Amino acid sequence: MTLITDIKKGDQVAFQAVYDVFHAKLFHYFLKRIRTEEWAKELTQQVFIKLWQSRHTLTEAHTVDAQLFTIANSIYIDYLRKQAVERRYHCELDDNLDEHSTLVYHSHQDYETADYLHAVSEDLPPVRKNVFILKVDKGYSNKEIAEKLSVSIKTVEDHYSKALKHVRSIVMIAFLLRIVLLSH
């Protein structure tokens, strides 16, 4: 029997043998393209997860490594698509935040938006949270915030920048979760 047949039957020893032989090759395949170890490890793991989950679709007509690298290529393309969506979303978010440093509220949306702002800023350190709320919710300038909090303008800019990164990460997680939920 071949490794492919054994894996199709759910043989974990055969799967472990394939993992041992191809893990490093797949890791370097991703590392060469992505250039971050964390993502290369993650995508390598995804290949083996997908191999195991779709083992019934393996074929004897192709070698194990050909099928593994087909899976790897598919995962890499998915990764690139997600990165493109994320970059596009971040650009749109940056544009919106730059163009609208203050938020204009209307009727019941006032409460929803205010609740949302407070929810996404809840995990921020106190000063950063104050800077974010004063800038986005109240519409204060960096200079006004600096005077109000008795800090430098550079400190305000730093806190605001870090707060935006935090908010973007939360929004991106929610956005990706929504995409995943809608795709099922």
PyMOL CGO cylinders between C-alpha atoms (Angstrom):
from pymol import cmd
from pymol.cgo import CYLINDER

trace = [
    CYLINDER, 0.00, 0.00, 0.00, 1.10, 3.55, -0.61, 0.3, 1, 1, 1, 1, 1, 1,
    CYLINDER, 1.10, 3.55, -0.61, 1.10, 6.49, 1.76, 0.3, 1, 1, 1, 1, 1, 1,
    CYLINDER, 1.10, 6.49, 1.76, -1.80, 8.01, -0.13, 0.3, 1, 1, 1, 1, 1, 1,
    CYLINDER, -1.80, 8.01, -0.13, -3.95, 4.91, 0.32, 0.3, 1, 1, 1, 1, 1, 1,
    CYLINDER, -3.95, 4.91, 0.32, -3.04, 4.72, 4.00, 0.3, 1, 1, 1, 1, 1, 1,
    CYLINDER, -3.04, 4.72, 4.00, -3.86, 8.40, 4.59, 0.3, 1, 1, 1, 1, 1, 1,
    CYLINDER, -3.86, 8.40, 4.59, -7.17, 8.00, 2.73, 0.3, 1, 1, 1, 1, 1, 1,
    CYLINDER, -7.17, 8.00, 2.73, -8.00, 5.20, 5.18, 0.3, 1, 1, 1, 1, 1, 1,
    CYLINDER, -8.00, 5.20, 5.18, -7.24, 7.52, 8.13, 0.3, 1, 1, 1, 1, 1, 1,
    CYLINDER, -7.24, 7.52, 8.13, -3.86, 5.99, 9.07, 0.3, 1, 1, 1, 1, 1, 1,
    CYLINDER, -3.86, 5.99, 9.07, -2.31, 8.53, 11.44, 0.3, 1, 1, 1, 1, 1, 1,
    CYLINDER, -2.31, 8.53, 11.44, 1.14, 6.89, 11.22, 0.3, 1, 1, 1, 1, 1, 1,
    CYLINDER, 1.14, 6.89, 11.22, 1.20, 7.44, 7.44, 0.3, 1, 1, 1, 1, 1, 1,
    CYLINDER, 1.20, 7.44, 7.44, 0.00, 11.01, 7.95, 0.3, 1, 1, 1, 1, 1, 1,
    CYLINDER, 0.00, 11.01, 7.95, 2.77, 11.60, 10.52, 0.3, 1, 1, 1, 1, 1, 1,
    CYLINDER, 2.77, 11.60, 10.52, 5.32, 10.21, 8.05, 0.3, 1, 1, 1, 1, 1, 1,
    CYLINDER, 5.32, 10.21, 8.05, 4.16, 12.66, 5.37, 0.3, 1, 1, 1, 1, 1, 1,
    CYLINDER, 4.16, 12.66, 5.37, 4.20, 15.47, 7.95, 0.3, 1, 1, 1, 1, 1, 1,
    CYLINDER, 4.20, 15.47, 7.95, 7.76, 14.61, 8.99, 0.3, 1, 1, 1, 1, 1, 1,
    CYLINDER, 7.76, 14.61, 8.99, 9.02, 14.49, 5.40, 0.3, 1, 1, 1, 1, 1, 1,
    CYLINDER, 9.02, 14.49, 5.40, 7.26, 17.57, 4.01, 0.3, 1, 1, 1, 1, 1, 1,
    CYLINDER, 7.26, 17.57, 4.01, 6.81, 19.97, 6.93, 0.3, 1, 1, 1, 1, 1, 1,
    CYLINDER, 6.81, 19.97, 6.93, 10.15, 21.75, 6.46, 0.3, 1, 1, 1, 1, 1, 1,
    CYLINDER, 10.15, 21.75, 6.46, 9.75, 21.93, 2.66, 0.3, 1, 1, 1, 1, 1, 1,
    CYLINDER, 9.75, 21.93, 2.66, 6.30, 23.48, 2.96, 0.3, 1, 1, 1, 1, 1, 1,
    CYLINDER, 6.30, 23.48, 2.96, 7.46, 25.88, 5.66, 0.3, 1, 1, 1, 1, 1, 1,
    CYLINDER, 7.46, 25.88, 5.66, 10.27, 27.13, 3.41, 0.3, 1, 1, 1, 1, 1, 1,
    CYLINDER, 10.27, 27.13, 3.41, 7.88, 27.34, 0.46, 0.3, 1, 1, 1, 1, 1, 1,
    CYLINDER, 7.88, 27.34, 0.46, 5.70, 29.77, 2.43, 0.3, 1, 1, 1, 1, 1, 1,
    CYLINDER, 5.70, 29.77, 2.43, 8.60, 31.58, 4.12, 0.3, 1, 1, 1, 1, 1, 1,
    CYLINDER, 8.60, 31.58, 4.12, 10.17, 32.32, 0.73, 0.3, 1, 1, 1, 1, 1, 1,
    CYLINDER, 10.17, 32.32, 0.73, 6.94, 33.95, -0.46, 0.3, 1, 1, 1, 1, 1, 1,
    CYLINDER, 6.94, 33.95, -0.46, 5.59, 35.60, 2.67, 0.3, 1, 1, 1, 1, 1, 1,
    CYLINDER, 5.59, 35.60, 2.67, 8.82, 36.35, 4.58, 0.3, 1, 1, 1, 1, 1, 1,
    CYLINDER, 8.82, 36.35, 4.58, 7.30, 36.11, 8.04, 0.3, 1, 1, 1, 1, 1, 1,
    CYLINDER, 7.30, 36.11, 8.04, 7.87, 33.00, 10.09, 0.3, 1, 1, 1, 1, 1, 1,
    CYLINDER, 7.87, 33.00, 10.09, 4.60, 33.32, 11.98, 0.3, 1, 1, 1, 1, 1, 1,
    CYLINDER, 4.60, 33.32, 11.98, 2.51, 33.26, 8.81, 0.3, 1, 1, 1, 1, 1, 1,
    CYLINDER, 2.51, 33.26, 8.81, 4.70, 30.58, 7.20, 0.3, 1, 1, 1, 1, 1, 1,
    CYLINDER, 4.70, 30.58, 7.20, 4.08, 28.34, 10.24, 0.3, 1, 1, 1, 1, 1, 1,
    CYLINDER, 4.08, 28.34, 10.24, 0.35, 29.08, 10.18, 0.3, 1, 1, 1, 1, 1, 1,
    CYLINDER, 0.35, 29.08, 10.18, -0.04, 28.34, 6.48, 0.3, 1, 1, 1, 1, 1, 1,
    CYLINDER, -0.04, 28.34, 6.48, 2.07, 25.19, 6.75, 0.3, 1, 1, 1, 1, 1, 1,
    CYLINDER, 2.07, 25.19, 6.75, -0.27, 23.95, 9.48, 0.3, 1, 1, 1, 1, 1, 1,
    CYLINDER, -0.27, 23.95, 9.48, -3.26, 24.78, 7.30, 0.3, 1, 1, 1, 1, 1, 1,
    CYLINDER, -3.26, 24.78, 7.30, -1.86, 22.56, 4.54, 0.3, 1, 1, 1, 1, 1, 1,
    CYLINDER, -1.86, 22.56, 4.54, -1.71, 19.55, 6.86, 0.3, 1, 1, 1, 1, 1, 1,
    CYLINDER, -1.71, 19.55, 6.86, -5.12, 20.30, 8.33, 0.3, 1, 1, 1, 1, 1, 1,
    CYLINDER, -5.12, 20.30, 8.33, -6.60, 20.50, 4.84, 0.3, 1, 1, 1, 1, 1, 1,
    CYLINDER, -6.60, 20.50, 4.84, -4.75, 17.33, 3.81, 0.3, 1, 1, 1, 1, 1, 1,
    CYLINDER, -4.75, 17.33, 3.81, -6.28, 15.43, 6.71, 0.3, 1, 1, 1, 1, 1, 1,
    CYLINDER, -6.28, 15.43, 6.71, -9.76, 16.91, 6.32, 0.3, 1, 1, 1, 1, 1, 1,
    CYLINDER, -9.76, 16.91, 6.32, -9.87, 16.22, 2.59, 0.3, 1, 1, 1, 1, 1, 1,
    CYLINDER, -9.87, 16.22, 2.59, -7.92, 12.95, 2.62, 0.3, 1, 1, 1, 1, 1, 1,
    CYLINDER, -7.92, 12.95, 2.62, -10.81, 11.17, 0.89, 0.3, 1, 1, 1, 1, 1, 1,
    CYLINDER, -10.81, 11.17, 0.89, -10.14, 13.29, -2.23, 0.3, 1, 1, 1, 1, 1, 1,
    CYLINDER, -10.14, 13.29, -2.23, -6.50, 12.21, -2.58, 0.3, 1, 1, 1, 1, 1, 1,
    CYLINDER, -6.50, 12.21, -2.58, -5.65, 10.31, -5.73, 0.3, 1, 1, 1, 1, 1, 1,
    CYLINDER, -5.65, 10.31, -5.73, -3.09, 7.64, -6.54, 0.3, 1, 1, 1, 1, 1, 1,
    CYLINDER, -3.09, 7.64, -6.54, -2.57, 9.31, -9.93, 0.3, 1, 1, 1, 1, 1, 1,
    CYLINDER, -2.57, 9.31, -9.93, -0.35, 12.00, -8.38, 0.3, 1, 1, 1, 1, 1, 1,
    CYLINDER, -0.35, 12.00, -8.38, 2.48, 11.90, -5.87, 0.3, 1, 1, 1, 1, 1, 1,
    CYLINDER, 2.48, 11.90, -5.87, 1.97, 12.99, -2.27, 0.3, 1, 1, 1, 1, 1, 1,
    CYLINDER, 1.97, 12.99, -2.27, 4.23, 16.00, -2.70, 0.3, 1, 1, 1, 1, 1, 1,
    CYLINDER, 4.23, 16.00, -2.70, 2.39, 17.13, -5.85, 0.3, 1, 1, 1, 1, 1, 1,
    CYLINDER, 2.39, 17.13, -5.85, -0.92, 16.99, -3.99, 0.3, 1, 1, 1, 1, 1, 1,
    CYLINDER, -0.92, 16.99, -3.99, 0.55, 18.72, -0.92, 0.3, 1, 1, 1, 1, 1, 1,
    CYLINDER, 0.55, 18.72, -0.92, 1.96, 21.56, -2.98, 0.3, 1, 1, 1, 1, 1, 1,
    CYLINDER, 1.96, 21.56, -2.98, -1.34, 21.90, -4.85, 0.3, 1, 1, 1, 1, 1, 1,
    CYLINDER, -1.34, 21.90, -4.85, -3.01, 22.36, -1.46, 0.3, 1, 1, 1, 1, 1, 1,
    CYLINDER, -3.01, 22.36, -1.46, -0.22, 24.74, -0.41, 0.3, 1, 1, 1, 1, 1, 1,
    CYLINDER, -0.22, 24.74, -0.41, -0.66, 26.82, -3.56, 0.3, 1, 1, 1, 1, 1, 1,
    CYLINDER, -0.66, 26.82, -3.56, -4.40, 27.04, -2.95, 0.3, 1, 1, 1, 1, 1, 1,
    CYLINDER, -4.40, 27.04, -2.95, -3.83, 28.14, 0.65, 0.3, 1, 1, 1, 1, 1, 1,
    CYLINDER, -3.83, 28.14, 0.65, -1.23, 30.69, -0.49, 0.3, 1, 1, 1, 1, 1, 1,
    CYLINDER, -1.23, 30.69, -0.49, -3.68, 32.17, -3.03, 0.3, 1, 1, 1, 1, 1, 1,
    CYLINDER, -3.68, 32.17, -3.03, -6.37, 32.37, -0.31, 0.3, 1, 1, 1, 1, 1, 1,
    CYLINDER, -6.37, 32.37, -0.31, -3.84, 34.12, 1.94, 0.3, 1, 1, 1, 1, 1, 1,
    CYLINDER, -3.84, 34.12, 1.94, -3.03, 36.65, -0.81, 0.3, 1, 1, 1, 1, 1, 1,
    CYLINDER, -3.03, 36.65, -0.81, -6.72, 37.32, -1.38, 0.3, 1, 1, 1, 1, 1, 1,
    CYLINDER, -6.72, 37.32, -1.38, -7.30, 37.91, 2.33, 0.3, 1, 1, 1, 1, 1, 1,
    CYLINDER, -7.30, 37.91, 2.33, -4.30, 40.22, 2.48, 0.3, 1, 1, 1, 1, 1, 1,
    CYLINDER, -4.30, 40.22, 2.48, -5.61, 42.20, -0.51, 0.3, 1, 1, 1, 1, 1, 1,
    CYLINDER, -5.61, 42.20, -0.51, -9.03, 42.54, 1.13, 0.3, 1, 1, 1, 1, 1, 1,
    CYLINDER, -9.03, 42.54, 1.13, -7.38, 43.59, 4.38, 0.3, 1, 1, 1, 1, 1, 1,
    CYLINDER, -7.38, 43.59, 4.38, -5.16, 46.17, 2.66, 0.3, 1, 1, 1, 1, 1, 1,
    CYLINDER, -5.16, 46.17, 2.66, -8.12, 47.56, 0.74, 0.3, 1, 1, 1, 1, 1, 1,
    CYLINDER, -8.12, 47.56, 0.74, -10.19, 47.71, 3.92, 0.3, 1, 1, 1, 1, 1, 1,
    CYLINDER, -10.19, 47.71, 3.92, -7.37, 49.42, 5.85, 0.3, 1, 1, 1, 1, 1, 1,
    CYLINDER, -7.37, 49.42, 5.85, -6.96, 51.98, 3.06, 0.3, 1, 1, 1, 1, 1, 1,
    CYLINDER, -6.96, 51.98, 3.06, -10.69, 52.70, 3.13, 0.3, 1, 1, 1, 1, 1, 1,
    CYLINDER, -10.69, 52.70, 3.13, -10.64, 52.95, 6.92, 0.3, 1, 1, 1, 1, 1, 1,
    CYLINDER, -10.64, 52.95, 6.92, -7.60, 55.25, 6.81, 0.3, 1, 1, 1, 1, 1, 1,
    CYLINDER, -7.60, 55.25, 6.81, -9.29, 57.43, 4.20, 0.3, 1, 1, 1, 1, 1, 1,
    CYLINDER, -9.29, 57.43, 4.20, -12.50, 57.60, 6.20, 0.3, 1, 1, 1, 1, 1, 1,
    CYLINDER, -12.50, 57.60, 6.20, -10.71, 58.38, 9.47, 0.3, 1, 1, 1, 1, 1, 1,
    CYLINDER, -10.71, 58.38, 9.47, -8.49, 60.99, 7.84, 0.3, 1, 1, 1, 1, 1, 1,
    CYLINDER, -8.49, 60.99, 7.84, -11.38, 62.68, 6.04, 0.3, 1, 1, 1, 1, 1, 1,
    CYLINDER, -11.38, 62.68, 6.04, -13.70, 62.57, 9.02, 0.3, 1, 1, 1, 1, 1, 1,
    CYLINDER, -13.70, 62.57, 9.02, -11.81, 63.27, 12.19, 0.3, 1, 1, 1, 1, 1, 1,
    CYLINDER, -11.81, 63.27, 12.19, -15.13, 63.93, 13.85, 0.3, 1, 1, 1, 1, 1, 1,
    CYLINDER, -15.13, 63.93, 13.85, -18.21, 61.76, 13.65, 0.3, 1, 1, 1, 1, 1, 1,
    CYLINDER, -18.21, 61.76, 13.65, -21.58, 63.28, 12.92, 0.3, 1, 1, 1, 1, 1, 1,
    CYLINDER, -21.58, 63.28, 12.92, -24.43, 61.49, 14.68, 0.3, 1, 1, 1, 1, 1, 1,
    CYLINDER, -24.43, 61.49, 14.68, -28.03, 61.25, 13.59, 0.3, 1, 1, 1, 1, 1, 1,
    CYLINDER, -28.03, 61.25, 13.59, -31.07, 60.22, 15.73, 0.3, 1, 1, 1, 1, 1, 1,
    CYLINDER, -31.07, 60.22, 15.73, -30.82, 56.62, 16.99, 0.3, 1, 1, 1, 1, 1, 1,
    CYLINDER, -30.82, 56.62, 16.99, -27.47, 56.12, 15.25, 0.3, 1, 1, 1, 1, 1, 1,
    CYLINDER, -27.47, 56.12, 15.25, -26.01, 58.47, 17.87, 0.3, 1, 1, 1, 1, 1, 1,
    CYLINDER, -26.01, 58.47, 17.87, -26.36, 55.82, 20.52, 0.3, 1, 1, 1, 1, 1, 1,
    CYLINDER, -26.36, 55.82, 20.52, -25.24, 52.92, 18.33, 0.3, 1, 1, 1, 1, 1, 1,
    CYLINDER, -25.24, 52.92, 18.33, -22.13, 54.75, 17.15, 0.3, 1, 1, 1, 1, 1, 1,
    CYLINDER, -22.13, 54.75, 17.15, -21.31, 56.02, 20.62, 0.3, 1, 1, 1, 1, 1, 1,
    CYLINDER, -21.31, 56.02, 20.62, -21.74, 52.51, 22.04, 0.3, 1, 1, 1, 1, 1, 1,
    CYLINDER, -21.74, 52.51, 22.04, -19.54, 51.14, 19.28, 0.3, 1, 1, 1, 1, 1, 1,
    CYLINDER, -19.54, 51.14, 19.28, -16.81, 53.72, 19.93, 0.3, 1, 1, 1, 1, 1, 1,
    CYLINDER, -16.81, 53.72, 19.93, -16.85, 52.98, 23.62, 0.3, 1, 1, 1, 1, 1, 1,
    CYLINDER, -16.85, 52.98, 23.62, -16.88, 49.22, 23.01, 0.3, 1, 1, 1, 1, 1, 1,
    CYLINDER, -16.88, 49.22, 23.01, -13.86, 49.24, 20.66, 0.3, 1, 1, 1, 1, 1, 1,
    CYLINDER, -13.86, 49.24, 20.66, -11.95, 51.58, 22.95, 0.3, 1, 1, 1, 1, 1, 1,
    CYLINDER, -11.95, 51.58, 22.95, -12.77, 49.66, 26.14, 0.3, 1, 1, 1, 1, 1, 1,
    CYLINDER, -12.77, 49.66, 26.14, -9.51, 47.66, 26.14, 0.3, 1, 1, 1, 1, 1, 1,
    CYLINDER, -9.51, 47.66, 26.14, -7.31, 50.69, 25.58, 0.3, 1, 1, 1, 1, 1, 1,
    CYLINDER, -7.31, 50.69, 25.58, -5.14, 52.10, 28.39, 0.3, 1, 1, 1, 1, 1, 1,
    CYLINDER, -5.14, 52.10, 28.39, -6.86, 55.07, 30.10, 0.3, 1, 1, 1, 1, 1, 1,
    CYLINDER, -6.86, 55.07, 30.10, -4.88, 57.91, 28.47, 0.3, 1, 1, 1, 1, 1, 1,
    CYLINDER, -4.88, 57.91, 28.47, -5.10, 56.32, 25.01, 0.3, 1, 1, 1, 1, 1, 1,
    CYLINDER, -5.10, 56.32, 25.01, -8.83, 55.78, 25.49, 0.3, 1, 1, 1, 1, 1, 1,
    CYLINDER, -8.83, 55.78, 25.49, -9.28, 59.43, 26.50, 0.3, 1, 1, 1, 1, 1, 1,
    CYLINDER, -9.28, 59.43, 26.50, -7.31, 60.62, 23.47, 0.3, 1, 1, 1, 1, 1, 1,
    CYLINDER, -7.31, 60.62, 23.47, -9.34, 58.41, 21.15, 0.3, 1, 1, 1, 1, 1, 1,
    CYLINDER, -9.34, 58.41, 21.15, -12.71, 59.44, 22.57, 0.3, 1, 1, 1, 1, 1, 1,
    CYLINDER, -12.71, 59.44, 22.57, -11.81, 63.14, 22.65, 0.3, 1, 1, 1, 1, 1, 1,
    CYLINDER, -11.81, 63.14, 22.65, -10.55, 63.04, 19.07, 0.3, 1, 1, 1, 1, 1, 1,
    CYLINDER, -10.55, 63.04, 19.07, -13.20, 60.85, 17.46, 0.3, 1, 1, 1, 1, 1, 1,
    CYLINDER, -13.20, 60.85, 17.46, -16.26, 61.34, 19.62, 0.3, 1, 1, 1, 1, 1, 1,
    CYLINDER, -16.26, 61.34, 19.62, -15.83, 64.96, 20.69, 0.3, 1, 1, 1, 1, 1, 1,
    CYLINDER, -15.83, 64.96, 20.69, -13.93, 66.24, 17.66, 0.3, 1, 1, 1, 1, 1, 1,
    CYLINDER, -13.93, 66.24, 17.66, -11.08, 67.86, 19.57, 0.3, 1, 1, 1, 1, 1, 1,
    CYLINDER, -11.08, 67.86, 19.57, -7.86, 68.76, 17.76, 0.3, 1, 1, 1, 1, 1, 1,
    CYLINDER, -7.86, 68.76, 17.76, -4.54, 67.26, 18.85, 0.3, 1, 1, 1, 1, 1, 1,
    CYLINDER, -4.54, 67.26, 18.85, -3.59, 70.60, 20.38, 0.3, 1, 1, 1, 1, 1, 1,
    CYLINDER, -3.59, 70.60, 20.38, -6.83, 70.81, 22.38, 0.3, 1, 1, 1, 1, 1, 1,
    CYLINDER, -6.83, 70.81, 22.38, -6.41, 67.24, 23.62, 0.3, 1, 1, 1, 1, 1, 1,
    CYLINDER, -6.41, 67.24, 23.62, -2.79, 67.92, 24.60, 0.3, 1, 1, 1, 1, 1, 1,
    CYLINDER, -2.79, 67.92, 24.60, -3.85, 70.96, 26.61, 0.3, 1, 1, 1, 1, 1, 1,
    CYLINDER, -3.85, 70.96, 26.61, -6.81, 69.18, 28.19, 0.3, 1, 1, 1, 1, 1, 1,
    CYLINDER, -6.81, 69.18, 28.19, -4.72, 66.14, 29.26, 0.3, 1, 1, 1, 1, 1, 1,
    CYLINDER, -4.72, 66.14, 29.26, -1.54, 68.11, 30.01, 0.3, 1, 1, 1, 1, 1, 1,
    CYLINDER, -1.54, 68.11, 30.01, 0.58, 66.09, 27.58, 0.3, 1, 1, 1, 1, 1, 1,
    CYLINDER, 0.58, 66.09, 27.58, 2.55, 66.98, 24.47, 0.3, 1, 1, 1, 1, 1, 1,
    CYLINDER, 2.55, 66.98, 24.47, 1.02, 66.99, 21.00, 0.3, 1, 1, 1, 1, 1, 1,
    CYLINDER, 1.02, 66.99, 21.00, 3.43, 64.20, 20.00, 0.3, 1, 1, 1, 1, 1, 1,
    CYLINDER, 3.43, 64.20, 20.00, 2.09, 62.09, 22.88, 0.3, 1, 1, 1, 1, 1, 1,
    CYLINDER, 2.09, 62.09, 22.88, -1.46, 62.70, 21.65, 0.3, 1, 1, 1, 1, 1, 1,
    CYLINDER, -1.46, 62.70, 21.65, -0.46, 61.71, 18.11, 0.3, 1, 1, 1, 1, 1, 1,
    CYLINDER, -0.46, 61.71, 18.11, 1.26, 58.57, 19.39, 0.3, 1, 1, 1, 1, 1, 1,
    CYLINDER, 1.26, 58.57, 19.39, -1.70, 57.51, 21.52, 0.3, 1, 1, 1, 1, 1, 1,
    CYLINDER, -1.70, 57.51, 21.52, -4.16, 58.23, 18.72, 0.3, 1, 1, 1, 1, 1, 1,
    CYLINDER, -4.16, 58.23, 18.72, -2.10, 56.26, 16.22, 0.3, 1, 1, 1, 1, 1, 1,
    CYLINDER, -2.10, 56.26, 16.22, -1.91, 53.25, 18.56, 0.3, 1, 1, 1, 1, 1, 1,
    CYLINDER, -1.91, 53.25, 18.56, -5.62, 53.51, 19.33, 0.3, 1, 1, 1, 1, 1, 1,
    CYLINDER, -5.62, 53.51, 19.33, -6.40, 53.45, 15.60, 0.3, 1, 1, 1, 1, 1, 1,
    CYLINDER, -6.40, 53.45, 15.60, -4.29, 50.31, 15.16, 0.3, 1, 1, 1, 1, 1, 1,
    CYLINDER, -4.29, 50.31, 15.16, -6.23, 48.67, 17.98, 0.3, 1, 1, 1, 1, 1, 1,
    CYLINDER, -6.23, 48.67, 17.98, -9.58, 49.69, 16.51, 0.3, 1, 1, 1, 1, 1, 1,
    CYLINDER, -9.58, 49.69, 16.51, -8.55, 48.53, 13.02, 0.3, 1, 1, 1, 1, 1, 1,
    CYLINDER, -8.55, 48.53, 13.02, -7.59, 45.11, 14.37, 0.3, 1, 1, 1, 1, 1, 1,
    CYLINDER, -7.59, 45.11, 14.37, -10.97, 44.75, 16.09, 0.3, 1, 1, 1, 1, 1, 1,
    CYLINDER, -10.97, 44.75, 16.09, -12.83, 45.93, 13.01, 0.3, 1, 1, 1, 1, 1, 1,
    CYLINDER, -12.83, 45.93, 13.01, -10.80, 43.59, 10.78, 0.3, 1, 1, 1, 1, 1, 1,
    CYLINDER, -10.80, 43.59, 10.78, -11.55, 40.61, 13.02, 0.3, 1, 1, 1, 1, 1, 1,
    CYLINDER, -11.55, 40.61, 13.02, -15.25, 41.46, 12.95, 0.3, 1, 1, 1, 1, 1, 1,
    CYLINDER, -15.25, 41.46, 12.95, -15.11, 41.95, 9.18, 0.3, 1, 1, 1, 1, 1, 1,
    CYLINDER, -15.11, 41.95, 9.18, -13.35, 38.62, 8.56, 0.3, 1, 1, 1, 1, 1, 1,
    CYLINDER, -13.35, 38.62, 8.56, -15.69, 36.85, 10.96, 0.3, 1, 1, 1, 1, 1, 1,
    CYLINDER, -15.69, 36.85, 10.96, -18.64, 38.24, 9.04, 0.3, 1, 1, 1, 1, 1, 1,
    CYLINDER, -18.64, 38.24, 9.04, -17.14, 37.05, 5.74, 0.3, 1, 1, 1, 1, 1, 1,
    CYLINDER, -17.14, 37.05, 5.74, -16.60, 33.57, 7.19, 0.3, 1, 1, 1, 1, 1, 1,
    CYLINDER, -16.60, 33.57, 7.19, -20.13, 33.44, 8.58, 0.3, 1, 1, 1, 1, 1, 1,
    CYLINDER, -20.13, 33.44, 8.58, -21.64, 34.66, 5.30, 0.3, 1, 1, 1, 1, 1, 1,
    CYLINDER, -21.64, 34.66, 5.30, -19.67, 32.12, 3.28, 0.3, 1, 1, 1, 1, 1, 1,
    CYLINDER, -19.67, 32.12, 3.28, -21.15, 29.20, 5.21, 0.3, 1, 1, 1, 1, 1, 1,
]
cmd.load_cgo(trace, "trace")
